Amino acid sequence: MSTLATKRIVVNWWRIATLLLAAMAAALTPTAIPAAAGPRSDVIVLPGASSAEGIAKGAGSTFYAGDLFRGDIFRGDLQRGTAELFIDAPAGRMAVGMFADVRHGLLFVAGGLGAAYVYDTRTGATVAAYQLGDPASSFINDVTVTEQGAYFTDSLQPRLYFVPVSPAGVPGAATILTVTGPAADTSFDFNMNGIAATADGTTLIVAHSGRGALYTVDPATGASVAIAGVSVPFVDGILLEAGRLWAVQNFANQVSRVRLSPDLTSGVVEAVITNSSFQIPTTAIRFGDRLAVVNAKFDTGFPPTADQYEVVLVNR
């Protein structure tokens, strides 16, 4: 990553953090939604991490988490509560959102400034590297995987990027899916962010950080439609399972559990999960009846300057 590119993203994120913190009081008005707050949670430390952002669920109790600015990948065990460095990434890489394709043994990683990477979950080797967009005007933020392949979000452009995966588990050439409709709004500093897919892969859901909203996206056409009734300020990563969606709201220090209608046209926030261990959480995965949530600690600066980064385990 060039010095200019690094400076650009750090300055942008610092401006975003300042605006978000100033807007907190206005945006987070009291509601009647029950809050599932609890005592300080179990945490899994990412040893030696200089930053954090993404997390992915592997086979069994395995998880993967990334060092945002170094691009390194940690591998851990949610049952044992341990983690260790797994991939020492080449200089210049970033690790933002990620998703593990357990069937093919692949880890897809959104690489920030226009880039994306695919790693072998057995060996840690780089399987593929992509320059999906211009590093000066593109930020590849998150990824989800369907039976057909991986979809990456771009927080600065109205685009999704699709990387097909063959039945043998070989990633192919990337293509661009232009998003239309309300999710295509790029008037904010950060726009499309988290992404999830229905089990059959026929519908994508994207989180729009600037709008604090959720949208369905047709993977065939790119057309987007708002999910009515859901407001999730500061939304970052999302998790979709069996009619429920968990929206991680970074500077709000909470995770909202959303019950979706069967046709995904509407939803309602049925609970808000808070915890004293949250410090700007960004992404989450499920492990049994719990969520594993990454603390990015963006409140310490950009790049962040915390002494420790961890995964927080909370009831879902």
C-alpha positions, 0 to 999 in steps of 0.5 A: 500500500502506498504512503499516499493511499494509507494517508488517504484512508486514515484521514477519511476514517478519522473524519468519519469517526469525528462525525459519528461521535458528534452525531451519537446523541442525536441519532440514538434516541431512546426506544422501547426495544429491550436491551440484552445487556450483561456483565463483562463477557468472555473475550478471546485476545488476538495476540500481537494484533495491531488492529482488528475488523473482520471475523469468519466462521470456520469448521467446528469451533474454528474462527478467523479474524483479521489485523485490519492494517497489517492484513494478518489473519489469526485462527482461533478456537471459540470453544477453547477461547484461544487464538494465534497468528495463522497468516503473516500477510505480505506487506501492503495488505489489509484485512477488512471483512472476511468469509470462510468457504468451509466446503472448499477450504477457502478464506475470502478477505476484503482487502480495503483499497480496491483489493481482495484476497483468497487464502487456503484455510489449511496452509495459509497460502495465498490462492488468489489476489484481486485488484477489484477497483481503483485504490484511490476511489474504491474500498472493498469492505466486506464479503459473503459466499454463496454456492456460486461464489463470493460477493464483495461490497465497495463502500465508495462505489455503487458496485458489488464484485463477484468472484465465481468458485468452481465445483472444484473450489477454484476462484475465477475472474472477478466481474462487476455487478452495478447496484441500482436503487437506494443502496447505490447512494454514494453521498456519504463517506462510507456507503455499502458495508456489510453483506449477507446472502440467503441460503439459496443465494438468490437474494443478497442483503447489504448494510448501508453505513451512511443511511443506517439501513438494510437493502435487498439486492438482486444478484442477477440485476443489481436492483436494490430495495429497502427493507422497510421498518429497520433503522440501524445507525452506524451499521457495519457487518451483518449476519443472516440466519433463518429469518433473523439478521444481526446488525453490528452497529460500531460507534453505537457499541451494540448489535441489533437483532432484526426479525425479517418478514419471509419475503425480506421486504420488512423487518423489526428490531426485536432486541438490542445486544449491549455489553461492557466489553464492546469497544466499537464492534464491527463484525460478528459470527454465530457460535451455538447460542452466542455471537463472537464479535470483533472489537475494532477500537476505532475510538482510539485513533486511526490507525487505532492505538489500543494495546489489545484487540479481542473477540467478545462472546455474548449471548445472541 
